[in-house]
Amino acid sequence: MKRKYKGITVPYHYTDKKANYTYYIYNDQEYLDLNLLFQDFLGLYLTYHYEVKDKLYEVHNLSEVLEALLKNKDTFKIPKEYQEEYSEEELKYIKGLQKSLINDTLKIAYDKNREFNKKDYPSTKSYNMALEVYDKYRRVVIPKKVNLYNHNYYVVAGEYFESIYHALDYVYNNNLYYQFGGPKKENNRNHLHSHSFDDLISLIFTNSEDFKIHVFQRQYYSKQELDFLTKLASKLRKMNFHSIKFNPDKIEYEEYWYLKDEKKFFKLLINNLRWNRLNKQYEKDVLESHKI
């Protein structure tokens, strides 16, 4: 681990461009499993039960429940006594997905013919992976877990994803929904939201001051999820953690597209250099904010 990533006391979400993977860093360790991360950081974890062929299973990530469903569509079920572990939104999502699997109605929602431009990829490894996955898995409709370059991914429709939620978005016309923050008015559109619990965790670290769950937003969570998130937010406050935001003015974007469209390449270069400098400073500030 690089020296600059040592001493992190608040979980830091890191993208390793060379490995083409993301994970959390905390107390000089790398975590791919959120369950293990929060056992160490909070001393607690979530628990979900389900049955396959009348055998009861206990897992600690909702993604594992979805993976079990994809593999066992006919015998999967959530016993009534354990349904309180899930929110109503999650149960609805799972039941709808199971129905789609049984009825064979999952569909690839976009044109499968793709063009690959190496410039669009952050590394040679990611470019090679994209070509390999497209060649092998372009006809896969049900997300499948595979190991590529020593990491697990979910492949579907010729694409690969770290998250099973994102893979399902490609073929299942539905998504999970977790709303938080914003005004105390339910019909206001200025709330934050996520379509997976994993992404929600990441959003909390980048929007810690805005994280709160209003009474009308509790419907999107189970009781154990609410307790978990409350304890996480409480610990971040006690640690005096403050997320760092990078909010470039809308004019910045307009300037970029104006210079590009008008082919004013020298000014565009200057603009991009300035943008990169600001972004590097932002990334540095974010990293330092996780060392309390």
N, C-alpha and C positions, 0 to 999 in steps of 0.2 A: 504494500500500500504506500502511495506517495506521502511524503511528509506533510504536505498541506492538508491532507484528509485525516490526520491524526488529531486527537483531542476533541472530537465531535461529541457533544453531550445531548443534543437534540437530533433525533433521526433526520438524516439528510438524504434526499432522493437524488441519486446520481445516475447519469447516463454515460456509460463507457462506450465511446464511439468505436474504439478498436475492437472490443469484444462484441459490439453490436447488441448490448443488453443493458437493462437498467436494474438497479437494486438500491437498498438503503444502506447507509453507513452509520454506525453508532458504536461508540466506545471502542474504536479501532477494529471493528468487525464488519464484514459485509453480510447483509441479510437478503435472501431471495424470498423467504417465507415471512409474511407479515405476522403470522401466529407466533413464531419464535422471537421476532423483533419486539412484540408487545408483551410477551412474557418477561423479557428482560427490561424493557423500558417502563411498563406500567405494573407488571406483576399480575396481569390478568389476560384473558383471551375469550373469544367467542366460541360457542359450541352449537353445532347443528347435527341433528339426528335424521337418518332416513333408513329405509329398508330396501333391500334387494333380495328377491326370492325368500322373503320372510326372515331374513337375517338382518339384525339391527347394526347400523354403523354409526360411529361418532367421529366427526371431523371438526376442524376449527376455522375453515375458510369456506365461504359460500361457493367459491369456484370449484371446490372439490365435490360439492353436491351436484353442480351442473355437469361436471365431468362424469360422475356416476350415472346421471340420467342419460347422457348421450350414449353410454355403453349398455344401458339396461332399460330401454324405453318401456318394455312390456311388463317388467317385474318391479320397477321402481315405485316407491310410494313414501309419503311422509305420514307416519302414524298420527292420529288425532292428538294424542297426549303430548306430542312434540311440536305441534304447529305453532305454538306461542313463541318458539325460538325464531320464527320468521315473521316479517312484516306482511301485511295483507298484499302489498305490491309484489313482494317476492313470491308469495304463494300463487298469486295470479299469473305471474311470469312463468313460474315453473310448470304450472298446470297447462298453460297455453303452449309452452315448448313441448311438453310431453305429448299433447294432442297432435301437434304438428309433426313430431317424429313418427308417431304411430300411423298417422294418415299420409305420411310421406309428402308433406306440403312445403318443406323448406326449399327455398329457391335462391339461386344466385341473382342478385339484384342489379347487376351491371354487365356491360359488354365484356366478354372474356378475352377478346383480342387486345393485347397490350403491346406498347412499344417501350423499350428500355433505353434510357439515356443515362450513361454513367455519371454525368454531372449532377443528376438528381439524388445521388446516394452519398452519404457521409464518408463511406470507406469502400475499399475494394471488396472487403468481406461481405458487406451488406448488399453490394451489387451482385456478387456471385451467388449469394443466398437467394436473392430475388429471382434470378434466372433459374436456379435449380428448383426452387419451390414451384415456380410457374410451370416448368416442364413436367414435374412429377405429380403435382396436386391440383392442376387447373380444373379438373372435373369433380373434385371432392366437394360435396354439398354439406355433409355433416362434419363439423370441426373435429380434427384428429390431432392428438398430441404426439409429437415426434421430437427426436433429439437431432439438432443440427449444430455442428461446430461446438459441441460440449454444452449446449444449453437446450432446455425444453421450450418448444413453441407449439402453438396451435395453428394448424394449416387448414385453409379452406379457400376454394375458388381461386387457387393459384397464388394466394397471399399467405404471409406468416405473421403471427401476432404473439406477443408475450402473454396477453390477457385473453382468457376464454370469452369474456364479455365482448371484446372488440371483434373476435372471430365470429361470434354469433350474430353480431350486428349485420354481417354481410349476407346472412341467409334467413334470419328470423325477423319478421316484420313486427317487432316489438322491442322494448327495452326496459331495463330497470330504471327507477327514478328516486333520487334522494335529494330533497330540497332543503336548503338552510339559508339563514341570514336574510338580509334585505329588510324592507319595511314590515311593520306589524299588520299590514293589510293583506288579506289572502289573495285578493284579485289584482295585486300589483305585480308587474312583470320583472321588477328589479331584484329578484331573488337569485341566489346562486344555486347550482344543482350539479349533480353528477349522475352518470348512468351505470356506475359500478361502485361497490363499497371500497374497493382498492383505490380507485381514482378519487373517491371522497376523502380518504385519508391524506392523499397528496395535496388536495385542495385545502385541507385544514392547515397544513404547514405553510402554505403560500398565502393564506387568508386568515391567519389566526385572530386578528382583531375583529374580523367580520363574522367569525363563526359563532352562531347561536341558533338554536332550534326553537322557533315560536310554537305556541300551543297548536296552531292549525297545521304545523309541519310534522308533528309527531306521528301522524298517520302513515308516514313513509318509512317508519322504523319499527322494529320489534322492541320490547322492553329491554332486552339485554343489549341491543345495539345502542339504545338511548343511554343506558347506564355506562356503557363503554365509552361513547363519545363525550359524555359529560365529564368523566374522569380524565380523559385525554385533554380536553380543553382546560380543565381545572389545573392539571399538572403544568401545562404550558404557561398558564397565568402565574402560577407560583414560582416558576423558573424565570419569570419576567421575559419570556420569549416574545419577540415581535418580528413578524414576517416582513421581508423587504419587498417592496413592489416596484415594478418597472412599468410605468404607464406613459409611453410616448404619446405625444399629442397627435390627434387625428391629422393635423397638418403635416406631420412628419411623413405619414404614409402617402398623402396626396403629393407631397414634394417628390418622393421617390418615383411614383408612377408618372408624374409630369416629366421629370428629367429623362426617364427611360423612354417614354413615348415620343418625346421631342428629340431623342438621340443626342442629348447634351451629355456626352459620356465623361468629359473631364469633371464637370460639376457633380455628375452621378458618382464618380470615383471618390471625390471629396466627401460627399454625403455618406457614402458607404463606410469610409474610413472613420468618420465621426460616429456613425451608428455602431460600428464594431467596438470602438473605444468605450462608448457608453455601456454597451452590453457586457464587455469584459469586466468593467468596474462593477456592474450590477451583480454578475456572477460571483465576483470576489466578495462583495458585501453580503450576499446571501449565505455563502459558505461561512463567513466569520460570524454571522448571526446565529449559527447552529453550534457555536463554541461558547457556551456560557459558563 
